Amino acid sequence: MFRTLLAMLMVIATFWSPVSLAEGGAKADPQKEIVQLAGPEFWREVRGGESGYTVATGAEAGQLINVDGQRWREIRNEWISPLGLIFLGASAGSLLLFYLWAGRIELSHKRTGKKVMRWTPFERAMHWFTAINFLILAVSGVLLLYGKHFIKPVAPEAVWGSIIYAAKVSHNYLGPLFVLGLFCMLVKWMKNNFINKVDIEWFKQGGGILPNGKHPDAGFCNGGEKIWFWLLATVGVVVCVTGLVMDFPLFGQTREDMQIANLLHGIASLGLFAAALGHIYIGTVGTEGALEGMATGYVDESWAKQHHKLWLDEVQGQSSSQTTEAKEQQST
């Protein structure tokens, strides 16, 4: 009996299975499913940047291809990179030509030997802390942007790897320190850098940088120094903010946010570096006695009278007033 029942079930299964499979195949054609999920229209939408649904979570999880990344790459490599190199080259070249034509701005009178304090120890430490970080960031940034074009083709692979790794690490870790230093400088010297009528006259006379030209009067900061200050307060702040956005991608930044930050960071950094070359030139080889002030904190009285006469008059006036008060207190 059992054998007869088993034989009947096998016969039924033999005739029923092909029919069932055929019916199932008619309902769900694998080839048709593939066409629906991965056909030309599907990939056309993906390549166009259309977002869909995925099991992943988080920002932009449904976008399989980031088409804006290619646009970012083109703008960075075809526009920002070459234009930045032109600006840096033009800045350095123009300063070299100016130095060959005009030479260093010498003191018009002999040094008196009398020293005037211009920068406190704290101000000098703050300046050099920020300046050194800026120079390291500038050099490492240039290496990251242009090193693959000029160093990689001629350097051994191990040397190139060490150079670019050091540039990346120093750029990432010193960036926040530069932000701190710049913030302290802006707060400390803000009150000395508002443009006034004296600065307008200073600009009209070319800042006294022309050979045999009369050096215009200036207060604690001249017009050129104030322009540099406000470049730091605007362009420099853009560099800092965009750098922090890329340095700390932990606050929900999308790929588009990072790409925009990268482009703005590149433009602002290259522009600021080109301008900084002028500031460095004037503060070192371009002007006699300028570096002494930031190195020692003191400047010669002749230098102060030539470059910052109004400030010197104010300092000497305060000194005379304090001397008079001291004498009056002693007499009483």
Disulfide bonds with the S-S distance in Angstrom:
none
